[in-house]
Amino acid sequence: MISLQIKRSIRLPVDRSALLSAAQLTLDLLGPDRASDVGIVVGNDALLRKLNQQYRGMDSSTDVLAFSSGEIDPDTSDVYLGDVIISLPRAEEQAASDGHPVADELQLLVTHGILHLLGYDHIKTADKKKMQAAQDKILNTLGLHLTNTL
């Protein structure tokens, strides 16, 4: 199951189904073999800054954070992969500067965050290439042709 929470101060400028579709496609193509759950939260820069400071020691906002869980639901045996937290203002800024719709940027950030929950990273060059290829595959399947997104 994918849960999507929009913080009260946020007015989502796109249809929720676009974000849910990106999340589901990412799980379908690259997720674990067992049923899995993900939480997605769309908030503001203040929320991302607070979480970034609290959990990463970085006193700045960012576009997306991913918090892995890996817990197993004892009732269903589904794995809870974790939470993806997205800054809507940052997504809007990045979409404007890159010249594509906010919906595309939000789908990119959902995909990017879930890939992190699935163990992908982009610190080392080889890992970055793997993650970029996985991300490109999902975005292309969604009909989004964004380049150099890591």
N, CA, C and O of each residue as an XYZ file, in Angstrom:
600
protein
N       0.832     -1.171      0.000
C       0.000      0.000      0.000
C       0.887      1.248      0.000
O       1.937      1.287      0.641
N       0.448      2.230     -0.713
C       1.156      3.505     -0.758
C       0.251      4.552     -0.125
O      -0.881      4.755     -0.564
N       0.758      5.213      0.906
C      -0.028      6.281      1.511
C       0.591      7.617      1.114
O       1.812      7.764      1.081
N      -0.262      8.579      0.818
C       0.177      9.911      0.413
C      -0.458     10.920      1.351
O      -1.681     11.016      1.448
N       0.390     11.671      2.040
C      -0.089     12.698      2.968
C       0.389     14.058      2.479
O       1.569     14.254      2.189
N      -0.543     14.984      2.396
C      -0.231     16.357      2.020
C      -0.383     17.198      3.286
O      -1.462     17.246      3.877
N       0.687     17.853      3.699
C       0.629     18.674      4.906
C      -0.395     19.794      4.746
O      -0.638     20.269      3.637
N      -0.990     20.211      5.860
C      -2.078     21.194      5.841
C      -1.729     22.502      5.126
O      -2.580     23.092      4.460
N      -0.510     22.943      5.261
C      -0.128     24.226      4.663
C       0.133     24.121      3.158
O       0.449     25.120      2.512
N       0.003     22.936      2.612
C       0.360     22.686      1.214
C      -0.899     22.498      0.364
O      -1.825     21.776      0.733
N      -0.894     23.165     -0.768
C      -1.943     22.941     -1.773
C      -1.257     22.274     -2.960
O      -0.521     22.923     -3.704
N      -1.495     21.000     -3.132
C      -0.840     20.226     -4.180
C      -1.327     20.689     -5.547
O      -2.523     20.613     -5.829
N      -0.412     21.174     -6.412
C      -0.823     21.726     -7.713
C      -1.016     20.677     -8.805
O      -1.198     21.024     -9.972
N      -0.979     19.409     -8.437
C      -1.134     18.328     -9.413
C      -2.085     17.281     -8.847
O      -2.386     17.278     -7.653
N      -2.544     16.413     -9.701
C      -3.416     15.323     -9.281
C      -2.602     14.311     -8.470
O      -1.523     13.894     -8.889
N      -3.119     13.928     -7.332
C      -2.455     12.955     -6.451
C      -2.124     11.657     -7.182
O      -1.136     10.991     -6.871
N      -2.968     11.303     -8.165
C      -2.776     10.031     -8.857
C      -1.446      9.972     -9.601
O      -0.902      8.883     -9.789
N      -0.910     11.110    -10.026
C       0.391     11.115    -10.714
C       1.491     10.648     -9.771
O       2.376      9.890    -10.170
N       1.437     11.097     -8.521
C       2.451     10.690     -7.548
C       2.282      9.228     -7.165
O       3.262      8.493     -7.041
N       1.048      8.816     -6.981
C       0.783      7.419     -6.624
C       1.195      6.478     -7.755
O       1.712      5.391     -7.497
N       0.971      6.887     -9.002
C       1.370      6.065    -10.158
C       2.881      5.922    -10.238
O       3.390      4.836    -10.515
N       3.603      7.017     -9.996
C       5.074      6.951    -10.020
C       5.577      6.019     -8.927
O       6.495      5.231     -9.152
N       4.980      6.106     -7.752
C       5.388      5.239     -6.648
C       5.103      3.778     -6.970
O       5.956      2.912     -6.775
N       3.902      3.512     -7.463
C       3.532      2.123     -7.752
C       4.395      1.535     -8.857
O       4.821      0.384     -8.762
N       4.658      2.307     -9.899
C       5.502      1.816    -10.988
C       6.911      1.499    -10.487
O       7.491      0.481    -10.865
N       7.456      2.359     -9.646
C       8.790      2.119     -9.087
C       8.807      0.812     -8.312
O       9.734      0.016     -8.458
N       7.799      0.585     -7.498
C       7.726     -0.666     -6.733
C       7.508     -1.862     -7.648
O       8.111     -2.916     -7.442
N       6.653     -1.711     -8.658
C       6.385     -2.817     -9.579
C       7.629     -3.226    -10.348
O       7.889     -4.416    -10.527
N       8.405     -2.236    -10.809
C       9.570     -2.547    -11.639
C      10.799     -2.955    -10.834
O      11.570     -3.809    -11.272
N      10.989     -2.355     -9.667
C      12.251     -2.552     -8.948
C      12.101     -2.953     -7.490
O      13.095     -3.169     -6.797
N      10.880     -3.053     -7.029
C      10.653     -3.335     -5.618
C      10.927     -4.776     -5.248
O      11.241     -5.609     -6.098
N      10.800     -5.054     -3.964
C      11.035     -6.415     -3.476
C       9.981     -7.386     -4.009
O       8.925     -6.970     -4.484
N      10.277     -8.669     -3.927
C       9.356     -9.692     -4.414
C       8.096     -9.788     -3.563
O       7.056    -10.244     -4.038
N       8.186     -9.367     -2.326
C       7.026     -9.449     -1.431
C       6.268     -8.130     -1.451
O       6.801     -7.103     -1.873
N       5.030     -8.163     -0.995
C       4.223     -6.950     -0.917
C       4.928     -5.946     -0.009
O       5.512     -6.315      1.010
N       4.865     -4.676     -0.392
C       5.561     -3.654      0.389
C       4.738     -2.376      0.448
O       3.926     -2.080     -0.428
N       4.985     -1.636      1.515
C       4.280     -0.385      1.763
C       5.275      0.764      1.805
O       6.434      0.592      2.184
N       4.797      1.945      1.405
C       5.610      3.165      1.390
C       4.723      4.323      1.826
O       3.545      4.380      1.475
N       5.297      5.244      2.594
C       4.608      6.480      2.932
C       5.249      7.635      2.187
O       6.474      7.728      2.117
N       4.429      8.517      1.629
C       4.923      9.704      0.927
C       4.269     10.919      1.591
O       3.053     10.961      1.776
N       5.095     11.899      1.944
C       4.607     13.127      2.555
C       5.088     14.298      1.702
O       6.265     14.371      1.349
N       4.180     15.208      1.372
C       4.551     16.427      0.662
C       4.382     17.577      1.659
O       3.294     17.808      2.187
N       5.480     18.288      1.903
C       5.473     19.372      2.871
C       6.183     20.596      2.334
O       6.302     20.789      1.124
N       6.654     21.423      3.261
C       7.322     22.664      2.877
C       8.807     22.614      3.226
O       9.292     21.628      3.782
N       9.518     23.687      2.895
C      10.961     23.740      3.157
C      11.279     23.655      4.647
O      12.282     23.058      5.037
N      10.431     24.250      5.475
C      10.686     24.220      6.921
C      10.687     22.786      7.438
O      11.530     22.429      8.262
N       9.763     21.968      6.971
C       9.714     20.562      7.380
C      10.969     19.823      6.943
O      11.579     19.102      7.733
N      11.356     20.003      5.677
C      12.547     19.312      5.168
C      13.801     19.791      5.876
O      14.698     18.994      6.151
N      13.875     21.067      6.171
C      15.038     21.603      6.885
C      15.129     20.994      8.286
O      16.204     20.594      8.732
N      13.996     20.931      8.966
C      13.958     20.360     10.319
C      14.403     18.895     10.305
O      15.227     18.481     11.122
N      13.857     18.125      9.381
C      14.219     16.707      9.292
C      15.668     16.522      8.864
O      16.360     15.641      9.374
N      16.126     17.343      7.934
C      17.512     17.272      7.472
C      18.477     17.568      8.619
O      19.515     16.919      8.748
N      18.131     18.546      9.446
C      18.957     18.890     10.611
C      18.924     17.766     11.640
O      19.960     17.347     12.156
N      17.730     17.290     11.927
C      17.553     16.282     12.972
C      18.215     14.954     12.635
O      18.841     14.341     13.498
N      18.086     14.505     11.402
C      18.553     13.168     11.047
C      19.858     13.122     10.270
O      20.514     12.082     10.234
N      20.248     14.229      9.648
C      21.474     14.219      8.858
C      22.477     15.255      9.325
O      23.589     15.324      8.801
N      22.092     16.072     10.318
C      22.991     17.091     10.839
C      23.269     18.218      9.860
O      24.280     18.909      9.982
N      22.378     18.411      8.884
C      22.566     19.440      7.863
C      21.491     20.510      8.049
O      20.301     20.225      7.923
N      21.910     21.736      8.346
C      20.978     22.816      8.614
C      20.583     23.522      7.319
O      20.904     24.691      7.105
N      19.881     22.786      6.467
C      19.398     23.337      5.205
C      18.235     22.479      4.729
O      18.078     21.327      5.131
N      17.431     23.073      3.866
C      16.343     22.318      3.268
C      16.909     21.490      2.111
O      18.052     21.685      1.698
N      16.122     20.594      1.611
C      16.492     19.790      0.454
C      15.204     19.416     -0.274
O      14.112     19.659      0.238
N      15.320     18.834     -1.449
C      14.122     18.518     -2.222
C      13.415     17.254     -1.749
O      12.185     17.201     -1.736
N      14.174     16.241     -1.361
C      13.567     14.970     -0.958
C      14.453     14.271      0.063
O      15.680     14.299     -0.033
N      13.814     13.649      1.034
C      14.498     12.807      2.016
C      13.810     11.448      2.022
O      12.598     11.354      1.826
N      14.587     10.405      2.246
C      14.043      9.053      2.331
C      14.508      8.424      3.643
O      15.696      8.422      3.966
N      13.553      7.900      4.380
C      13.834      7.270      5.665
C      13.443      5.806      5.587
O      12.259      5.469      5.584
N      14.441      4.940      5.525
C      14.202      3.501      5.410
C      13.678      2.929      6.713
O      14.023      3.390      7.802
N      12.840      1.916      6.578
C      12.318      1.221      7.745
C      12.649     -0.265      7.671
O      13.431     -0.769      8.477
N      12.067     -0.953      6.723
C      12.307     -2.385      6.579
C      11.539     -3.232      7.581
O      11.769     -4.439      7.666
N      10.637     -2.633      8.336
C       9.840     -3.385      9.310
C       8.841     -4.281      8.585
O       8.384     -3.966      7.487
N       8.516     -5.390      9.216
C       7.551     -6.338      8.670
C       6.247     -6.232      9.457
O       6.245     -6.283     10.687
N       5.146     -6.085      8.736
C       3.838     -6.060      9.383
C       3.514     -7.480      9.851
O       3.427     -8.391      9.026
N       3.337     -7.683     11.148
C       3.092     -9.041     11.648
C       1.763     -9.630     11.182
O       1.603    -10.851     11.158
N       0.812     -8.779     10.811
C      -0.489     -9.277     10.370
C      -0.499     -9.681      8.907
O      -1.140    -10.665      8.537
N       0.210     -8.927      8.068
C       0.150     -9.176      6.622
C       1.454     -9.726      6.050
O       1.468    -10.242      4.933
N       2.538     -9.623      6.797
C       3.893     -9.980      6.334
C       4.415     -9.035      5.254
O       5.439     -9.320      4.632
N       3.728     -7.913      5.021
C       4.216     -6.902      4.088
C       5.394     -6.179      4.728
O       5.445     -6.016      5.948
N       6.331     -5.750      3.907
C       7.472     -4.982      4.413
C       7.152     -3.489      4.269
O       6.698     -3.039      3.217
N       7.397     -2.733      5.344
C       7.240     -1.285      5.274
C       8.600     -0.720      4.895
O       9.509     -0.673      5.724
N       8.741     -0.289      3.639
C      10.037      0.182      3.154
C      10.473      1.468      3.839
O      11.660      1.648      4.110
N       9.524      2.377      4.125
C       9.867      3.627      4.778
C       9.074      4.785      4.220
O       8.030      4.609      3.592
N       9.600      5.983      4.466
C       8.907      7.212      4.105
C       9.745      8.073      3.169
O      10.967      8.146      3.296
N       9.072      8.715      2.236
C       9.680      9.687      1.328
C       9.025     11.032      1.647
O       7.803     11.165      1.591
N       9.847     12.023      1.981
C       9.354     13.353      2.330
C       9.837     14.322      1.253
O      11.030     14.381      0.955
N       8.905     15.082      0.671
C       9.205     15.967     -0.462
C       8.860     17.405     -0.108
O       7.826     17.672      0.505
N       9.732     18.331     -0.498
C       9.466     19.763     -0.353
C       8.792     20.273     -1.621
O       9.408     20.306     -2.686
N       7.528     20.671     -1.505
C       6.832     21.212     -2.675
C       7.476     22.504     -3.180
O       7.643     22.650     -4.391
N       7.847     23.456     -2.301
C       8.492     24.668     -2.831
C       9.780     24.364     -3.596
O      10.054     24.986     -4.622
N      10.565     23.416     -3.101
C      11.803     23.057     -3.795
C      11.482     22.397     -5.130
O      12.151     22.663     -6.128
N      10.465     21.541     -5.156
C      10.061     20.898     -6.413
C       9.608     21.942     -7.430
O       9.933     21.835     -8.613
N       8.865     22.945     -6.982
C       8.400     24.000     -7.882
C       9.571     24.804     -8.438
O       9.595     25.126     -9.626
N      10.541     25.129     -7.587
C      11.730     25.872     -8.033
C      12.528     25.074     -9.056
O      12.939     25.611    -10.084
N      12.745     23.799     -8.776
C      13.543     22.955     -9.675
C      12.832     22.757    -11.006
O      13.472     22.764    -12.057
N      11.521     22.582    -10.972
C      10.765     22.423    -12.220
C      10.887     23.685    -13.067
O      11.101     23.608    -14.277
N      10.752     24.839    -12.432
C      10.850     26.109    -13.165
C      12.244     26.287    -13.758
O      12.379     26.675    -14.919
N      13.275     26.009    -12.977
C      14.635     26.225    -13.476
C      15.027     25.205    -14.546
O      15.857     25.500    -15.405
N      14.429     23.996    -14.498
C      14.748     22.968    -15.491
C      13.791     22.974    -16.679
O      13.988     22.240    -17.647
N      12.748     23.813    -16.599
C      11.841     23.974    -17.730
C      10.883     22.824    -17.966
O      10.568     22.509    -19.114
N      10.414     22.195    -16.904
C       9.394     21.161    -17.069
C       8.293     21.341    -16.017
O       8.476     22.084    -15.052
N       7.160     20.670    -16.198
C       6.036     20.846    -15.278
C       6.350     20.356    -13.856
O       7.172     19.461    -13.658
N       5.685     20.958    -12.892
C       5.842     20.551    -11.487
C       5.448     19.090    -11.310
O       6.063     18.374    -10.519
N       4.436     18.645    -12.032
C       4.011     17.240    -11.934
C       5.166     16.307    -12.268
O       5.353     15.293    -11.596
N       5.943     16.633    -13.297
C       7.091     15.810    -13.681
C       8.132     15.787    -12.566
O       8.684     14.736    -12.241
N       8.391     16.952    -11.986
C       9.389     17.043    -10.912
C       8.950     16.238     -9.692
O       9.763     15.548     -9.076
N       7.685     16.324     -9.347
C       7.187     15.571     -8.196
C       7.267     14.065     -8.442
O       7.600     13.305     -7.533
N       6.966     13.635     -9.657
C       7.090     12.207     -9.982
C       8.550     11.770     -9.917
O       8.857     10.673     -9.450
N       9.437     12.626    -10.383
C      10.863     12.350    -10.285
C      11.274     12.189     -8.820
O      11.985     11.243     -8.479
N      10.837     13.095     -7.960
C      11.228     13.045     -6.553
C      10.641     11.835     -5.834
O      11.299     11.250     -4.974
N       9.420     11.457     -6.173
C       8.831     10.241     -5.609
C       9.672      9.035     -6.013
O      10.037      8.211     -5.173
N       9.971      8.940     -7.294
C      10.780      7.830     -7.809
C      12.151      7.814     -7.150
O      12.613      6.767     -6.696
N      12.795      8.959     -7.097
C      14.130      9.079     -6.510
C      14.121      8.636     -5.042
O      14.990      7.882     -4.604
N      13.136      9.112     -4.299
C      13.050      8.742     -2.889
C      12.829      7.259     -2.684
O      13.453      6.653     -1.813
N      11.952      6.666     -3.472
C      11.693      5.228     -3.325
C      12.911      4.417     -3.732
O      13.195      3.384     -3.126
N      13.630      4.866     -4.745
C      14.873      4.160     -5.101
C      15.843      4.144     -3.917
O      16.503      3.136     -3.670
N      15.929      5.253     -3.189
C      16.764      5.256     -1.985
C      16.255      4.228     -0.980
O      17.058      3.527     -0.365
N      14.947      4.123     -0.803
C      14.391      3.131      0.117
C      14.725      1.711     -0.329
O      14.833      0.801      0.493
N      14.886      1.533     -1.625
C      15.213      0.214     -2.180
C      16.718     -0.059     -2.179
O      17.163     -1.101     -2.661
N      17.499      0.880     -1.635
C      18.935      0.647     -1.496
C      19.810      1.324     -2.531
O      21.031      1.174     -2.494
N      19.220      2.060     -3.449
C      20.018      2.775     -4.444
C      20.638      4.017     -3.812
O      20.079      4.605     -2.886
N      21.809      4.407     -4.332
C      22.482      5.606     -3.841
C      23.244      6.232     -4.998
O      23.385      5.622     -6.058
N      23.736      7.457     -4.793
C      24.448      8.140     -5.873
C      25.695      8.857     -5.368
O      26.087      9.893     -5.903
N      26.309      8.299     -4.341
C      27.544      8.903     -3.825
C      28.739      8.490     -4.684
O      29.506      9.343     -5.131
N      28.897      7.193     -4.916
C      29.988      6.703     -5.762
C      29.534      6.697     -7.219
O      28.349      6.529     -7.510
N      30.475      6.881     -8.120
C      30.165      6.975     -9.544
C      29.431      5.745    -10.065
O      28.449      5.881    -10.795
N      29.883      4.559     -9.707
C      29.242      3.328    -10.185
C      27.813      3.222     -9.667
O      26.911      2.821    -10.403
N      27.608      3.579     -8.408
C      26.265      3.547     -7.825
C      25.366      4.592     -8.477
O      24.180      4.353     -8.705
N      25.943      5.746     -8.771
C      25.190      6.821     -9.410
C      24.703      6.375    -10.788
O      23.562      6.656    -11.158
N      25.546      5.690    -11.546
C      25.156      5.203    -12.868
C      24.019      4.194    -12.765
O      23.087      4.217    -13.570
N      24.097      3.305    -11.771
C      23.035      2.320    -11.558
C      21.720      2.996    -11.194
O      20.659      2.647    -11.711
N      21.810      3.960    -10.301
C      20.596      4.650     -9.872
C      20.014      5.475    -11.010
O      18.797      5.502    -11.195
N      20.870      6.149    -11.776
C      20.387      6.953    -12.902
C      19.688      6.069    -13.922
O      18.644      6.445    -14.454
N      20.248      4.904    -14.200
C      19.637      3.984    -15.164
C      18.268      3.508    -14.668
O      17.311      3.449    -15.441
N      18.180      3.170    -13.388
C      16.906      2.725    -12.823
C      15.884      3.857    -12.861
O      14.728      3.648    -13.229
N      16.312      5.035    -12.484
C      15.421      6.197    -12.478
C      14.954      6.532    -13.889
O      13.774      6.807    -14.103
N      15.868      6.510    -14.849
C      15.518      6.785    -16.243
C      14.494      5.779    -16.766
O      13.559      6.152    -17.475
N      14.672      4.512    -16.416
C      13.745      3.465    -16.853
C      12.326      3.774    -16.371
O      11.368      3.673    -17.137
N      12.204      4.143    -15.121
C      10.890      4.438    -14.550
C      10.304      5.701    -15.176
O       9.145      5.711    -15.591
N      11.104      6.762    -15.244
C      10.610      8.023    -15.802
C      10.199      7.867    -17.259
O       9.181      8.417    -17.680
N      10.984      7.121    -18.029
C      10.629      6.884    -19.435
C       9.330      6.094    -19.544
O       8.508      6.370    -20.418
N       9.139      5.112    -18.664
C       7.900      4.331    -18.664
C       6.706      5.226    -18.331
O       5.608      5.021    -18.847
N       6.926      6.212    -17.471
C       5.878      7.181    -17.139
C       5.642      8.195    -18.259
O       4.693      8.977    -18.206
N       6.509      8.177    -19.273
C       6.399      9.130    -20.378
C       7.110     10.441    -20.113
O       6.870     11.433    -20.801
N       7.998     10.449    -19.105
C       8.771     11.646    -18.766
C      10.182     11.479    -19.295
O      10.823     10.460    -19.039
N      10.662     12.446    -20.013
C      12.002     12.352    -20.588
C      12.902     13.426    -19.990
O      13.343     14.351    -20.671
N      13.157     13.275    -18.709
C      14.030     14.201    -17.979
C      15.441     13.629    -18.023
O      15.623     12.414    -17.959
N      16.432     14.498    -18.132
C      17.808     14.011    -18.237
C      18.654     14.576    -17.092
O      18.346     15.619    -16.516
N      19.727     13.849    -16.788
C      20.684     14.270    -15.760
C      19.985     14.678    -14.471
O      20.157     15.795    -13.984
N      19.207     13.772    -13.933
C      18.373     14.085    -12.789
C      18.997     13.750    -11.440
O      18.356     13.943    -10.406
N      20.216     13.260    -11.426
C      20.869     12.979    -10.143
C      21.855     14.066     -9.815
O      22.508     14.014     -8.774
